[in-house]
């Protein structure tokens, strides 16, 4: 069974499981935790989720009315529990908060989350607001480990210490239509993520808004993915990266159609396993995103594909693709991207070794970068690169600041085959390319959207 069929089979099983809940029970601030009540109607509702979870069997839905619910210890839903609030925002929101007597303090404990799921299947959390308080700030909203088929939908997650959502060693996860804000306040000793994953498979994170105006924490931080889609998300963080995964085992990670403020960082310092041996077309694919950073993709990463992105550089000092040390024999494909106002370079090779890079069908406008201006394709030495193929691109340099296609010295031109490119305001263009002073191109029309 190929990777696409495996993914579809897992998601079909998860969907089937979500269709099989039994009874509906109720929790309300107006209720009462009393064994004389059965919780089966709004009129006989219980008053708290801990009380309900101790009494509700698997495969039951718990509907939680609007209002605030103060938690002194983590909630532990059972397999098959579906917890559905009234709304995630507004006057009708169901709000779960850490109480002043929160039993698990800021100790980076695995228990320090409002909801803890371990070795559970087919749990659904929906239409809930989860936050901690200054008096009792929890590490995060939800922690999953060794779970299958968990669905987190329409959650509002805000103001946590370490990771808003922590998803580990699990498969068949769906995280959709959630808002995660300022959910990674501390560095312990490294930064966490508003959403943090480790070793997840056959999962999708889609249509979420991930935001932070704090100088800490990544937007999405992951590692060890297998057939995982991070797609159609809005990620706006004030510092660090929008998306980062530095793990050596990445198989079929798909980062697509996102709106990103900052860099996507997927470096691996040494050559990782060929994903083709396990039936995967790529380790990581970054495609159809809108990125408004001049430091767009950070490598190196073998079997990486960067394609069809709209890069609108709004800051100075960056490169669109950067190889920051390490060894990568490739392949790396950079193709069909549109970049506006690229600053220092389009592709930049730092230390290490970068081989078998294909750069084709890109359209790139480069800025007047002043004394920051480098070559369009830049590398310090030919000893650090090999077999770069650069064909069928459009490179337009600013008339006020022409630049070279590549460095003329240090053996670099011998390692880059660059022909059939349209070059505008390029100094000393190599033979085999088309040179034009004014090809009639303009930055107009509708903006591509992710």
C-alpha positions in Angstrom: 0.0 0.0 0.0 1.5 3.4 -1.0 1.8 6.4 1.4 -1.4 8.1 0.1 -3.5 4.9 0.5 -2.1 4.3 4.0 -3.1 7.8 5.0 -6.6 7.5 3.5 -7.1 4.2 5.3 -6.1 5.6 8.7 -8.3 8.7 8.3 -11.3 6.5 7.2 -11.0 4.4 10.4 -10.8 7.5 12.5 -13.9 9.0 10.8 -15.8 5.8 11.3 -14.9 5.8 15.0 -16.1 9.4 15.4 -19.6 8.3 14.1 -20.2 5.7 16.9 -20.9 7.7 20.1 -23.6 6.4 22.4 -25.4 8.6 24.9 -25.1 12.3 25.5 -24.6 13.7 29.0 -24.5 17.2 30.3 -22.3 19.5 32.5 -23.3 23.0 33.4 -22.3 25.7 36.0 -25.9 25.5 37.1 -25.7 21.8 37.7 -24.8 19.8 40.8 -22.2 17.1 41.4 -24.5 14.6 43.0 -24.9 10.9 42.5 -28.7 11.4 42.6 -28.3 13.1 39.2 -27.8 11.2 36.0 -26.5 14.0 33.8 -28.7 12.9 31.0 -30.6 16.2 30.5 -29.7 19.9 30.9 -32.0 19.9 33.9 -30.1 17.0 35.6 -26.6 18.2 34.6 -23.5 17.7 36.7 -21.5 20.8 37.7 -17.9 19.7 36.8 -16.0 17.8 34.2 -13.8 15.9 36.7 -17.0 14.5 38.2 -18.5 13.6 34.8 -15.3 11.9 33.5 -15.2 9.6 36.5 -18.7 8.4 35.8 -19.2 8.5 32.0 -18.2 5.2 30.2 -16.3 5.1 26.9 -18.0 6.2 23.7 -20.2 8.9 25.3 -20.5 12.6 24.5 -20.3 15.2 27.2 -21.8 18.5 26.4 -20.6 21.4 28.5 -22.6 24.5 28.8 -21.3 28.1 28.6 -19.4 29.4 31.6 -16.2 29.1 33.5 -14.9 25.8 34.9 -11.9 26.0 37.3 -9.6 23.0 37.2 -7.3 22.0 40.1 -5.9 19.0 38.3 -5.6 17.8 34.7 -8.7 16.3 33.0 -8.2 12.7 31.7 -10.9 11.8 29.2 -11.3 8.1 28.4 -11.1 6.5 25.0 -14.2 7.3 23.0 -15.1 10.5 25.0 -16.3 13.4 23.1 -16.2 16.7 25.0 -18.2 19.4 23.2 -18.5 23.0 24.6 -21.0 25.6 23.7 -18.4 27.9 21.9 -14.8 28.7 22.0 -15.2 32.5 22.1 -17.7 35.1 23.1 -20.4 35.2 25.8 -21.5 31.7 25.0 -17.9 30.2 25.4 -17.2 27.2 27.5 -14.0 28.2 29.4 -11.6 25.8 31.1 -9.2 27.5 33.5 -6.4 26.5 35.9 -7.6 27.3 39.4 -5.6 29.0 42.2 -5.2 25.5 43.7 -3.8 24.0 40.4 -2.2 20.8 41.6 0.7 20.7 39.1 2.9 23.8 39.2 5.3 25.2 36.6 7.7 22.3 36.8 7.8 21.2 33.2 6.0 18.0 34.3 4.2 15.9 31.7 1.1 16.3 33.9 1.1 20.1 33.9 -1.5 20.4 31.1 -5.2 21.1 31.5 -6.1 18.0 29.5 -3.9 14.9 29.5 -4.5 12.0 27.1 -2.3 8.8 27.3 -2.9 5.6 25.4 -6.4 6.7 24.5 -8.3 6.4 21.2 -11.0 8.4 19.4 -11.3 11.4 21.7 -12.8 14.6 20.5 -12.4 18.1 22.1 -14.5 20.7 20.4 -15.7 24.3 21.0 -13.7 25.0 24.2 -11.6 27.9 25.5 -8.5 26.7 27.4 -6.3 29.2 29.3 -4.2 29.4 32.4 -4.1 32.3 34.9 -1.2 34.3 36.3 -1.8 32.8 39.7 -1.7 29.2 38.4 -0.2 29.2 35.0 -0.1 25.7 33.5 2.4 24.4 31.0 -0.1 23.9 28.2 -3.7 23.2 27.2 -3.5 19.6 26.1 -0.9 16.9 26.0 -1.3 13.7 24.0 1.0 10.7 24.1 0.5 7.3 22.5 -2.9 8.2 21.2 -4.8 7.3 18.1 -7.6 9.2 16.4 -7.8 12.3 18.6 -9.5 15.3 17.2 -9.0 18.8 18.5 -11.4 21.2 16.8 -12.4 24.8 17.3 -10.4 25.3 20.5 -9.2 28.7 21.8 -5.8 28.1 23.5 -4.1 31.1 25.2 -1.5 32.1 27.8 0.5 29.0 28.7 4.1 28.5 29.8 5.6 25.9 27.4 3.5 24.3 24.6 -0.1 25.2 24.0 -0.7 21.8 22.4 1.8 19.0 22.8 1.3 15.9 20.6 3.7 13.0 21.0 4.0 9.5 19.6 0.5 9.5 18.2 -1.3 8.9 14.9 -4.5 9.7 13.1 -4.6 13.2 14.7 -6.7 16.1 13.4 -6.1 19.6 14.7 -8.4 22.1 12.9 -9.9 25.5 13.2 -8.1 26.2 16.5 -6.6 29.5 17.7 -3.4 29.2 19.7 -2.0 32.5 21.2 0.9 33.3 23.4 1.1 29.7 24.5 4.9 29.4 24.9 6.2 31.9 27.3 9.3 30.3 28.7 12.6 28.8 27.5 13.4 25.5 29.2 16.3 25.5 28.3 15.2 25.6 24.6 12.1 27.3 23.2 8.9 25.3 22.9 6.1 25.9 20.4 2.6 27.3 20.4 2.0 23.8 18.9 4.6 21.1 19.5 4.8 17.6 18.0 7.1 14.7 18.3 6.8 11.4 16.3 3.3 11.8 14.9 2.0 9.9 11.9 -0.9 10.1 9.4 -2.1 13.4 10.8 -3.2 16.8 9.7 -3.1 20.3 11.2 -5.3 22.6 9.2 -7.0 26.0 9.2 -5.5 27.0 12.6 -4.4 30.5 13.6 -1.2 30.4 15.6 0.0 33.8 17.0 2.4 35.2 19.5 3.6 38.7 20.3 6.1 37.4 22.8 9.9 37.1 22.2 9.7 33.3 22.9 8.5 30.2 21.3 8.1 28.9 17.7 4.8 28.8 15.9 4.8 25.1 15.0 7.7 23.0 16.3 7.9 19.3 15.3 10.1 16.4 14.5 9.8 12.8 13.4 6.9 13.2 11.0 5.4 10.5 8.8 2.7 11.5 6.4 1.8 14.7 8.2 0.1 17.7 6.6 0.6 21.2 8.0 -1.7 23.1 5.7 -3.9 26.2 5.4 -2.8 27.7 8.7 -2.1 31.4 9.6 1.1 31.6 11.6 2.1 35.0 13.0 4.9 35.0 15.6 7.0 38.0 16.7 10.3 36.0 17.0 11.8 32.6 16.3 10.4 30.6 13.3 6.9 30.1 12.0 7.6 26.4 11.4 10.7 24.4 12.5 11.6 20.8 12.3 15.3 19.8 12.8 14.7 16.1 13.2 16.7 13.6 11.1 13.7 11.4 10.4 11.2 13.2 8.2 9.0 11.2 5.8 6.3 12.9 3.8 6.0 16.1 5.8 3.8 18.4 3.7 3.9 22.2 4.6 1.4 23.7 2.1 -0.9 26.7 1.6 0.0 28.4 4.8 0.2 32.2 5.4 3.5 32.6 7.3 5.2 35.7 8.8 8.6 34.2 9.5 11.0 31.5 8.3 10.4 27.7 7.7 13.4 26.0 9.2 14.0 22.3 8.4 17.8 21.8 8.7 19.5 18.4 9.1 23.3 18.8 9.7 24.1 15.4 8.0 22.5 13.5 5.2 19.3 11.8 6.4 17.8 8.5 5.3 16.5 8.4 1.7 12.7 8.6 2.1 12.3 6.7 -1.2 13.4 3.6 0.6 10.2 3.8 2.6 8.0 4.7 -0.3 8.0 8.5 0.2 8.5 11.0 -2.6 10.2 13.6 -0.3 11.4 14.2 3.2 9.7 17.6 3.4 7.7 19.5 0.8 7.2 23.3 1.3 4.7 24.5 -1.3 2.0 27.1 -2.2 2.7 29.1 0.9 2.8 32.9 1.2 5.8 34.0 3.3 6.5 37.6 4.2 10.0 37.2 5.5 13.2 37.7 3.7 14.7 34.7 5.4 12.3 32.1 4.0 13.5 28.5 4.1 16.5 27.3 6.1 18.2 24.0 5.2 20.1 21.8 4.5 17.7 18.9 4.0 18.0 16.1 1.5 15.0 15.2 -0.6 13.5 18.6 0.1 11.1 20.2 -2.4 10.4 24.0 -2.2 7.9 24.9 -4.9 5.1 27.3 -5.9 5.6 29.6 -2.9 4.9 33.4 -3.0 7.7 35.1 -1.1 7.2 38.7 -0.4 10.3 39.9 1.4 9.3 42.6 3.9 12.5 42.7 5.9 16.1 43.4 4.9 19.1 41.1 5.4 17.8 37.7 4.4 18.0 35.1 1.7 15.1 33.1 0.3 16.8 29.7 0.6 19.8 29.3 3.0 22.1 26.3 3.5 23.6 26.9 7.0 26.4 24.4 7.3 26.1 20.6 7.4 26.4 18.0 4.7 23.6 17.4 2.1 24.2 15.3 -1.0 20.6 16.2 -2.0 18.6 16.1 -4.0 17.0 19.5 -3.4 14.5 21.0 -5.8 13.6 24.7 -5.8 11.1 25.4 -8.5 8.1 27.5 -9.7 8.4 30.0 -6.9 7.6 33.7 -7.1 9.9 36.0 -5.0 9.6 39.7 -4.6 12.2 42.1 -3.2 14.7 39.3 -2.4 17.5 40.9 -0.4 21.0 39.5 -0.1 20.5 36.4 -2.4 18.0 34.0 -3.7 20.0 30.9 -2.8 22.9 31.1 -0.4 25.4 28.4 0.5 27.3 28.9 3.8 29.6 26.2 5.3 29.4 22.5 4.8 28.6 20.7 1.5 25.6 21.2 -0.8 25.2 18.9 -3.8 22.6 18.1 -6.4 20.5 21.3 -6.2 18.0 22.0 -9.0 16.7 25.6 -9.4 14.2 25.9 -12.2 11.2 27.9 -13.3 11.4 30.5 -10.6 10.6 34.2 -11.1 12.7 36.4 -8.8 12.8 40.2 -8.3 15.8 41.2 -6.3 16.0 44.4 -4.2 18.5 47.2 -4.2 20.2 45.8 -1.1 23.0 48.4 -0.9 26.1 47.1 0.7 24.3 43.9 1.5 24.0 42.9 -2.1 25.4 39.5 -3.1 25.1 37.3 -6.1 21.8 35.8 -7.0 23.2 32.3 -6.3 26.0 32.7 -3.7 28.5 30.4 -2.3 31.9 31.1 -0.7 33.8 28.3 -2.4 33.3 25.7 -5.2 34.6 23.1 -2.7 31.4 23.5 -0.8 29.0 22.8 -3.6 28.6 20.4 -6.6 26.1 19.8 -9.4 23.8 22.9 -9.1 21.5 23.0 -12.1 19.9 26.4 -12.8 17.6 26.5 -15.8 14.5 28.4 -17.1 14.4 31.0 -14.4 13.6 34.8 -14.6 16.0 36.9 -12.5 15.3 40.6 -12.4 17.8 42.7 -10.5 17.1 46.3 -9.5 18.3 48.8 -12.1 20.0 50.8 -9.4 21.9 47.8 -8.1 22.8 45.2 -10.7 24.4 42.0 -9.4 26.1 38.8 -10.6 24.3 35.5 -11.2 27.0 33.8 -9.2 30.5 34.6 -7.8 33.1 34.8 -10.5 36.0 33.4 -8.5 36.8 30.6 -6.0 35.8 27.9 -8.4 32.1 28.5 -8.0 31.1 28.8 -11.8 32.6 25.3 -12.5 30.1 23.8 -10.1 26.9 25.6 -11.4 25.3 24.8 -14.7 23.2 27.9 -15.5 21.6 28.2 -18.9 18.3 29.2 -20.5 17.6 31.8 -17.8 16.2 35.3 -18.5 18.6 37.7 -16.8 17.7 41.4 -16.3 20.3 43.9 -14.9 22.8 41.0 -14.3 26.5 41.7 -14.5 28.6 39.7 -16.8 26.0 37.1 -17.5 27.3 33.6 -18.3 26.8 32.3 -21.9 23.7 30.3 -22.8 21.3 32.7 -21.1 18.9 35.4 -22.4 19.8 38.9 -21.5 17.3 41.8 -21.6 17.3 45.3 -20.3 13.5 45.6 -20.3 11.6 42.4 -21.0 8.2 44.0 -20.3 7.7 42.3 -16.9 5.9 44.1 -14.1 4.8 43.4 -10.6 1.0 43.7 -11.1 -2.1 41.6 -11.0 -3.7 39.7 -8.2 -1.6 38.5 -5.3 -1.2 34.7 -5.2 -2.9 33.4 -2.1 -2.0 30.3 -0.1 
